[in-house]
Amino acid sequence: MYLRAALFLLIFTIQSNRSAAQTIQDGSVLFISENGILTADAAVSNEGFLQNEGIYHVRRNWSSNGIYQGAGTIVLDGTQTQTFRHNGQFISILDVGNPAGILIRGKVPVRRQLLLTDGEITTSSIDTLFTETDALISGGSPGSFVNGPLHRGGRGLVEFPVGISGTYLPVSLLDVTGGNTITVLQARANYSGNIPQGVTSVSRDFFWERSNYRDAFAGSEVSLPFYDDQLDRSSAVIIGLDRNSGDFTLYDDLDFFTGSFYEMISTNAPVSEHILLLGTLEENIRDETAFYIPNVLSPNAADQDNRVIKVFGDFVEEDFSFVVYDRRGMQVFESKSLTRMQFNGWNGTSARTGDLLPQGAYVYALRARNSRNEVIERTGTLTILN
C-alpha cells in the first residue's frame, strides 16, 4: 500500500490490519492516535513522516529513513526473522516478541522502555541498540536477550540482559558513577587469551567485554551468572583484563546469591577492566578474610537468605556499628546489635518509615572489634534488587 498524498493524515481509533507492504512516501504523513492500533503483516518502509502515539504491530521487516516520532509503541511480533533498519531517531517503547529473532540495522535508540518478550536481538559494533539514561528494560530471559553489544545510559544499578546464541548471560553493574556515562557491554564466546598466574582454570566458552561510548567509566561492582559446572565454587574468582595494558586483576572477595534464572556471583570491589572472565584460584593464594558482608539483597528472592544482609565475622558485641546511607548521604538504617545483624540481618527497609527502600545502590559503614581486640572499619556498597 502506497501513501502518496502530499499530506496524508490517518487517525486510527480501532485496530486496523494491513497485509500489503506499507510505504510512507516522502512528503506523506501517517499518524497513529493514542488509542489507535495498527497491524502491518507485510514490510513497512517510512520515507515520510510517521507520528506514532498508539501501538504499531510490525510483523515483517521495518525500514525508516524518514521522520519517526511519538510516545507510542512499536511491537515486533512476527514469526520469521525480522530486520529492523532505523536511522537513529528515538523510539519511545520497543516491544520485541518474535521467537525467530530481530536483526538490528543502523542505530536504534530507545527513550522510555525496551520490552524483551520473546526472541534474541542481534546487534553489532555498527548496528546498535541504545537505551537512554532513564529508560527501563523489562524482561530478559533465556528466551529473550541481546546477542551483541548493548549500549546503556545511566548511573547506579545498570543491567545488561545479554547473551550469545541461545545462552543467556546477564550482567549487572551495581553502582555506576560519573556523568552521562554510556556503557557498552556484550557477552562473547570462546576466550583464547592467556590466563593470569595463580588461576587454575577459566570458563573459556564465554566471557564479557565492556567499553565506553560516552564519558569515562569510573568502575562498578559487578554481578555475573555463575553456572559453569567446570569451576569450583569454593575458590571462584572474577578475572579482570585491561585491554590496553594487558594487566590482570583478580577479584576473589565475592558473594553468591540466587538470581531469577541462575546463581549469581558479585564482587565487593569496583571493577574497571574491559574483559571479565570467571575462573578458579589456586587454593594457596586465596586470602581468607576474617569477615564478610554480602553486597546484594533481593526482598522478593525465593531463597530467604537472599532477602537480607547479614554480617559474618569474629566480632565482639561490645563495640559494633553498622550504618547504611542512601546516595544523598542520608542515613537510612543503623544497628549497634551484632547479634541482630548476624542472625536477623537487615531486610532493606528504612529505619524511619519501615518501608522498603527503592531499588539501587547504598553505602554502608561498618565498625567492629574482633576477639583479638583489633578495630575493623570498612565501607562498601550494598545493592537492593526489588
NUKOL-115539 format. One record per residue (C-alpha): residue number from 1; residue in three letters; x negated, y negated, z. Coordinates in Angstrom, 1 decimal. Each point is the difference from the previous one (the first is absolute). Layout:
   pos   code       px       py       pz
   NUM    ALA        X        Y        Z
...
***
This chain:
   pos   code       px       py       pz
     1    MET      0.0      0.0      0.0
     2    TYR     -1.5     -3.4     -1.0
     3    LEU      0.9     -3.2      1.8
     4    ARG     -0.6     -2.5     -2.7
     5    ALA      1.9     -3.2      1.1
     6    ALA     -2.0     -3.1      0.6
     7    LEU      1.5      0.0      3.5
     8    PHE      1.6      3.3      1.2
     9    LEU      1.5     -0.1      3.4
    10    LEU      1.4      3.2      1.4
    11    ILE      1.4      0.4      3.5
    12    PHE      0.6      3.5      1.2
    13    THR      2.5      0.4      2.8
    14    ILE      0.6      3.8     -0.5
    15    GLN     -2.3      2.8     -1.0
    16    SER     -0.9     -0.1     -3.7
    17    ASN     -1.8      2.8     -2.0
    18    ARG     -2.1     -0.5     -3.1
    19    SER     -1.3      3.1     -1.8
    20    ALA     -1.5     -1.9     -2.9
    21    ALA     -3.4     -1.7      0.3
    22    GLN      0.3     -3.4      1.6
    23    THR     -2.1     -2.8     -1.5
    24    ILE      0.3     -3.5      1.4
    25    GLN     -1.3     -2.1     -2.9
    26    ASP     -2.1     -3.1      0.4
    27    GLY      2.4     -2.9      0.8
    28    SER      2.7      2.3      1.4
    29    VAL      1.1      0.3      3.6
    30    LEU      1.2      3.0      2.0
    31    PHE      1.5     -0.8      3.4
    32    ILE      1.0      2.7      2.5
    33    SER      2.0     -1.5      2.9
    34    GLU     -0.4      0.7      3.6
    35    ASN      2.6      2.7      0.1
    36    GLY     -0.7      1.3     -3.5
    37    ILE     -1.3      3.4     -0.9
    38    LEU     -1.5      0.7     -3.5
    39    THR     -1.2      3.4     -1.1
    40    ALA     -2.3      0.5     -3.0
    41    ASP     -0.2      3.6     -1.1
    42    ALA     -2.4     -1.1     -2.8
    43    ALA     -3.2     -2.1     -0.2
    44    VAL      0.1     -3.6      1.1
    45    SER     -2.1     -2.8     -1.6
    46    ASN      0.1     -3.5      1.3
    47    GLU     -1.3     -2.7     -2.3
    48    GLY      2.3     -2.7      1.2
    49    PHE      1.3     -0.9      3.5
    50    LEU      1.3      2.5      2.4
    51    GLN      1.6     -1.2      3.3
    52    ASN      0.7      2.9      2.3
    53    GLU      1.9     -0.7      3.2
    54    GLY      1.7      3.4      0.1
    55    ILE     -1.1      3.6     -0.7
    56    TYR     -1.5      1.1     -3.3
    57    HIS     -0.4      3.8     -0.5
    58    VAL     -2.6      0.7     -2.7
    59    ARG     -0.2      3.7     -1.0
    60    ARG     -2.5     -0.2     -2.9
    61    ASN     -3.0     -2.2     -0.7
    62    TRP     -0.2     -3.7      1.1
    63    SER     -1.9     -2.8     -1.7
    64    SER      0.1     -3.6      1.0
    65    ASN     -1.9     -2.7     -1.9
    66    GLY      2.5     -2.7      0.6
    67    ILE      1.2     -1.6      3.2
    68    TYR      1.3      2.1      2.9
    69    GLN      1.2     -1.5      3.2
    70    GLY      2.7      0.4      2.7
    71    ALA      0.6      1.6      3.4
    72    GLY      1.4      3.2     -1.4
    73    THR     -1.2      3.6     -0.2
    74    ILE     -1.4      2.1     -2.8
    75    VAL      0.6      3.7      0.5
    76    LEU     -2.1      2.4     -2.0
    77    ASP      2.0      3.2      0.2
    78    GLY     -0.5      1.8     -3.3
    79    THR     -0.7      3.7     -0.3
    80    GLN     -3.0     -0.2     -2.4
    81    THR     -3.3     -1.8      0.6
    82    GLN      0.6     -3.7     -0.3
    83    THR     -2.4     -2.7     -1.1
    84    PHE      0.4     -3.3      1.9
    85    ARG     -1.7     -2.7     -2.0
    86    HIS      0.1     -3.4      1.7
    87    ASN     -1.6     -3.4     -0.4
    88    GLY     -0.8     -1.0      3.6
    89    GLN      3.2     -1.8      0.9
    90    PHE      1.4      0.8      3.5
    91    ILE      2.6      2.7      0.5
    92    SER      2.0     -0.4      3.2
    93    ILE      0.8      3.6      0.6
    94    LEU     -1.3      3.0     -1.9
    95    ASP      1.6      3.4      0.8
    96    VAL     -1.8      3.1     -1.4
    97    GLY      2.2      3.1     -0.2
    98    ASN     -1.3      2.0     -3.0
    99    PRO     -1.4      3.4      0.9
   100    ALA     -1.8      0.1     -3.3
   101    GLY     -2.1     -3.0      1.0
   102    ILE     -0.7     -3.6     -1.1
   103    LEU     -3.0     -1.3     -2.0
   104    ILE     -0.8     -3.6      0.8
   105    ARG     -1.3     -2.2     -2.9
   106    GLY     -1.1     -3.5      0.6
   107    LYS      0.5     -1.8      3.3
   108    VAL      3.0      0.8      2.2
   109    PRO      0.3     -2.3      3.0
   110    VAL      2.8      0.7      2.6
   111    ARG      1.1     -2.8      2.2
   112    ARG      2.5      1.5      2.5
   113    GLN      0.1      3.8      0.0
   114    LEU     -1.3      3.1     -1.7
   115    LEU      2.1      3.0      0.6
   116    LEU     -1.6      3.4     -0.6
   117    THR      2.9      2.3     -0.4
   118    ASP     -1.3      2.7     -2.3
   119    GLY     -2.9      0.5     -2.4
   120    GLU     -3.6     -1.1     -0.3
   121    ILE     -1.0     -3.5     -1.2
   122    THR     -3.2      0.1     -2.1
   123    THR     -2.2     -3.1      0.0
   124    SER     -3.6     -0.8     -1.1
   125    SER     -2.6     -2.7      0.5
   126    ILE      1.7     -2.1     -2.8
   127    ASP      3.6      1.2      0.4
   128    THR      0.9     -1.2      3.5
   129    LEU      2.7      0.2      2.5
   130    PHE     -0.1     -2.8      2.5
   131    THR      2.1     -0.8      3.1
   132    GLU      0.1     -3.5      1.4
   133    THR     -1.1     -0.8      3.6
   134    ASP      3.5      0.3      1.5
   135    ALA      1.3      2.8     -2.3
   136    LEU      1.1      3.3      1.5
   137    ILE     -0.7      3.4     -1.3
   138    SER      2.7      2.5      0.9
   139    GLY     -0.3      3.7     -0.4
   140    GLY     -3.3      1.6     -0.9
   141    SER      0.0      3.8      0.2
   142    PRO     -1.6      3.1     -1.7
   143    GLY      2.7     -0.5     -2.7
   144    SER     -0.6     -3.8     -0.6
   145    PHE     -3.2     -1.9      0.3
   146    VAL     -2.5     -2.2     -2.0
   147    ASN     -2.5      2.0     -2.0
   148    GLY     -2.7     -2.5     -0.7
   149    PRO     -1.0     -3.4      1.5
   150    LEU      2.7     -1.8      2.1
   151    HIS     -0.4     -3.7      0.6
   152    ARG      1.5     -1.2      3.3
   153    GLY      0.0     -3.5      1.5
   154    GLY      0.4     -0.4      3.8
   155    ARG     -1.5     -0.1      3.4
   156    GLY      0.5      2.2      3.1
   157    LEU      1.3      3.4     -0.8
   158    VAL     -0.3      0.7     -3.8
   159    GLU      1.1      3.4     -1.3
   160    PHE     -1.0      1.7     -3.3
   161    PRO      2.2      2.9     -1.1
   162    VAL     -2.6      1.3     -2.5
   163    GLY     -1.0      3.5     -1.2
   164    ILE     -1.5      1.9     -2.9
   165    SER      2.0      2.2     -2.5
   166    GLY      2.4      1.9      2.3
   167    THR     -1.8     -0.7      3.3
   168    TYR      1.2     -2.7      2.4
   169    LEU     -2.9     -1.7      1.8
   170    PRO      1.4     -3.1      1.8
   171    VAL     -2.3     -2.6      1.7
   172    SER      0.8     -2.6      2.6
   173    LEU     -2.2     -3.0      0.7
   174    LEU      1.1     -0.7      3.6
   175    ASP     -1.2     -3.6      0.4
   176    VAL     -1.0     -1.9     -3.1
   177    THR     -1.2     -3.5      0.9
   178    GLY     -1.1     -3.0     -2.1
   179    GLY      1.7     -2.3     -2.4
   180    ASN      2.2      1.0     -3.0
   181    THR     -1.7      3.3     -0.3
   182    ILE      1.0      2.3     -2.8
   183    THR     -1.4      3.5      0.5
   184    VAL     -0.2      2.6     -2.7
   185    LEU      0.0      3.6      1.1
   186    GLN      0.3      3.3     -1.8
   187    ALA     -0.5      3.7      0.6
   188    ARG     -2.6      1.7     -2.1
   189    ALA     -0.8      3.6     -0.9
   190    ASN     -3.3      2.0      0.1
   191    TYR     -2.6     -1.9      2.0
   192    SER     -3.4      0.9     -1.5
   193    GLY     -2.3     -2.3      1.9
   194    ASN     -2.4      0.6      2.9
   195    ILE      1.0      0.6      3.6
   196    PRO     -1.8     -1.6      3.0
   197    GLN     -2.3      1.7      2.3
   198    GLY      1.7      1.6      3.0
   199    VAL      3.2      0.9     -2.0
   200    THR      0.4      3.7     -0.7
   201    SER      2.9     -0.2     -2.5
   202    VAL      2.3     -2.5     -1.7
   203    SER      3.4      0.4     -1.8
   204    ARG     -1.2     -0.3     -3.6
   205    ASP      3.4      0.6     -1.5
   206    PHE      1.1     -3.6      0.8
   207    PHE     -1.2     -3.3      1.4
   208    TRP      1.1     -3.6      0.1
   209    GLU     -1.4     -3.1     -1.6
   210    ARG      0.7     -3.6      1.0
   211    SER     -0.8     -3.3     -1.6
   212    ASN      1.1     -3.7      0.2
   213    TYR      2.1     -1.9     -2.5
   214    ARG      0.2     -3.2      1.9
   215    ASP     -1.9     -1.4      3.1
   216    ALA     -2.4      1.9      2.2
   217    PHE      0.9      3.2      1.9
   218    ALA     -1.2     -0.3      3.6
   219    GLY      0.6      3.6      0.8
   220    SER      2.8      1.9      1.7
   221    GLU      0.7      3.1      2.0
   222    VAL      1.3      2.7     -2.4
   223    SER      2.1      3.1      0.1
   224    LEU     -0.3      2.9     -2.5
   225    PRO      1.8      3.3     -0.5
   226    PHE     -2.0      2.9      1.6
   227    TYR      1.2      3.3     -1.5
   228    ASP     -3.1      1.5     -1.5
   229    ASP     -0.2      3.5      1.5
   230    GLN     -3.7      0.1     -0.8
   231    LEU     -0.8     -2.7      2.5
   232    ASP     -0.5      0.5      3.8
   233    ARG      2.5     -2.2      1.9
   234    SER     -2.2      0.0      3.1
   235    SER     -3.0     -1.5     -1.7
   236    ALA      1.8     -2.1     -2.7
   237    VAL     -1.5     -3.2     -1.3
   238    ILE      1.1     -2.7     -2.4
   239    ILE     -2.9     -1.0     -2.3
   240    GLY     -0.3     -3.5     -1.4
   241    LEU     -2.2     -0.6     -3.0
   242    ASP     -1.0     -3.5     -1.1
   243    ARG      0.1      0.0     -3.8
   244    ASN     -2.6     -2.8     -0.3
   245    SER     -2.7      1.1      2.5
   246    GLY      0.7      3.8      0.0
   247    ASP     -0.1      0.0      3.8
   248    PHE      2.3      2.3      2.0
   249    THR      1.8     -0.7      3.2
   250    LEU      1.4      2.8      2.1
   251    TYR      3.2     -0.6      2.0
   252    ASP      0.4      2.7      2.6
   253    ASP      2.1     -1.8      2.6
   254    LEU      3.3      1.2     -1.4
   255    ASP      3.6      0.7      1.0
   256    PHE      2.4      2.5     -1.4
   257    PHE      3.7     -0.5     -0.3
   258    THR      2.9      1.6     -1.8
   259    GLY      1.2     -1.9     -3.1
   260    SER      3.1      0.4     -2.1
   261    PHE     -1.6      2.7     -2.1
   262    TYR     -3.4      0.8      1.3
   263    GLU     -2.3     -0.2      3.0
   264    MET     -1.7     -3.4     -0.2
   265    ILE     -3.4     -1.0      1.2
   266    SER     -0.9     -3.7      0.9
   267    THR     -3.1     -1.9      0.9
   268    ASN     -0.4     -2.1      3.2
   269    ALA     -2.4     -2.4     -1.8
   270    PRO      0.4     -2.2     -3.0
   271    VAL     -1.0      1.6     -3.3
   272    SER     -1.3     -2.2     -2.8
   273    GLU     -1.7      2.4     -2.4
   274    HIS      1.3      0.6     -3.6
   275    ILE      0.1      3.8      0.0
   276    LEU      1.6      2.1      2.7
   277    LEU     -0.5      3.8      0.5
   278    LEU      1.1      2.6      2.5
   279    GLY     -2.8      2.2      1.4
   280    THR     -1.3      2.1      2.9
   281    LEU     -2.8     -1.0      2.3
   282    GLU     -2.8      2.2      1.2
   283    GLU      0.9      0.8      3.6
   284    ASN     -3.3     -1.3      1.5
   285    ILE      0.4     -3.6     -1.3
   286    ARG      3.5     -0.6      1.3
   287    ASP      0.0     -2.7      2.7
   288    GLU      2.5      1.3      2.5
   289    THR      1.6     -3.1      1.7
   290    ALA      1.0     -0.1      3.6
   291    PHE      3.5     -1.2     -0.9
   292    TYR      2.2     -0.9     -2.9
   293    ILE      3.3     -1.8     -0.9
   294    PRO      2.1      1.1     -3.0
   295    ASN      0.5     -3.0     -2.3
   296    VAL      3.4      0.8     -1.6
   297    LEU      3.5      0.6      1.5
   298    SER      3.2      0.8     -1.8
   299    PRO      3.1     -0.3      2.2
   300    ASN      2.0      2.2     -2.5
   301    ALA     -2.7      2.7     -0.4
   302    ALA      1.2      3.6      0.2
   303    ASP     -2.9      0.8      2.4
   304    GLN      0.7     -1.6      3.3
   305    ASP     -3.7     -0.5      0.7
   306    ASN     -0.2     -2.4     -3.0
   307    ARG      2.7     -2.2      1.4
   308    VAL     -2.2     -1.6      2.7
   309    ILE     -3.6     -1.2      0.5
   310    LYS     -1.8      1.7      2.9
   311    VAL     -3.4     -0.7      1.5
   312    PHE     -2.3      3.0      0.5
   313    GLY     -3.3     -0.1      2.0
   314    ASP     -1.9      0.4      3.2
   315    PHE      1.4     -3.1      1.8
   316    VAL      0.8     -0.9      3.5
   317    GLU      3.4     -1.5      1.0
   318    GLU     -1.3     -2.9      2.0
   319    ASP     -1.4     -2.0     -2.8
   320    PHE      2.1      0.3     -3.2
   321    SER      1.7     -2.4     -2.4
   322    PHE      1.6      0.6     -3.4
   323    VAL      1.4     -3.1     -1.9
   324    VAL      1.5     -0.3     -3.4
   325    TYR      0.3     -3.2     -2.1
   326    ASP      1.8     -0.9     -3.2
   327    ARG     -1.6     -1.6     -3.0
   328    ARG      0.6     -3.5      1.6
   329    GLY     -1.8      0.9      3.1
   330    MET      3.1      0.3      2.1
   331    GLN     -0.1      2.8      2.7
   332    VAL      2.8      2.5     -0.7
   333    PHE     -1.0      2.8      2.4
   334    GLU     -2.2      0.5      3.1
   335    SER     -0.6      3.0      2.3
   336    LYS     -2.2      0.2      3.0
   337    SER      1.0      3.6      0.6
   338    LEU     -2.4      2.6     -1.2
   339    THR      2.4      2.8      0.9
   340    ARG      2.7     -1.6     -2.1
   341    MET     -2.2     -0.4     -3.0
   342    GLN     -1.4      3.5      0.2
   343    PHE      3.3      1.8      0.5
   344    ASN      2.8     -2.2     -1.4
   345    GLY     -1.9     -2.4     -2.3
   346    TRP      1.4     -3.1     -1.8
   347    ASN      2.9      0.5     -2.4
   348    GLY     -0.4     -3.2     -2.0
   349    THR      2.6     -2.1      1.8
   350    SER     -0.3     -3.5      1.3
   351    ALA     -0.6     -0.4      3.7
   352    ARG      2.1     -3.2     -0.1
   353    THR      3.1      1.2     -1.9
   354    GLY     -0.2      3.8      0.0
   355    ASP      0.6     -0.1     -3.8
   356    LEU     -2.2      2.0     -2.5
   357    LEU     -2.6     -2.3     -1.4
   358    PRO     -0.1     -0.6     -3.8
   359    GLN     -2.1      2.3     -2.2
   360    GLY     -3.6     -1.1     -0.4
   361    ALA     -3.4     -0.4      1.6
   362    TYR     -0.5     -1.1      3.7
   363    VAL     -3.2     -0.6      1.9
   364    TYR     -0.7      1.8      3.3
   365    ALA     -2.5     -0.8      2.8
   366    LEU     -1.1      2.8      2.4
   367    ARG     -1.9     -0.4      3.2
   368    ALA     -0.8      3.0      2.1
   369    ARG     -2.5      1.5      2.4
   370    ASN     -1.1      3.6     -0.3
   371    SER     -0.9      2.5      2.7
   372    ARG     -3.7     -1.1     -0.3
   373    ASN      1.0     -3.5      0.9
   374    GLU     -0.7     -1.4     -3.5
   375    VAL      2.3     -2.7     -1.2
   376    ILE      1.3      0.6     -3.5
   377    GLU      1.6     -2.8     -2.1
   378    ARG      1.3      0.6     -3.5
   379    THR      2.2     -1.8     -2.5
   380    GLY      1.6      1.5     -3.1
   381    THR      3.0      0.1     -2.2
   382    LEU      3.2      2.0      0.4
   383    THR      2.5      0.4     -2.8
   384    ILE      3.8      0.6      0.5
   385    LEU      1.6      1.9     -2.9
   386    ASN      3.8     -0.1      0.2
***
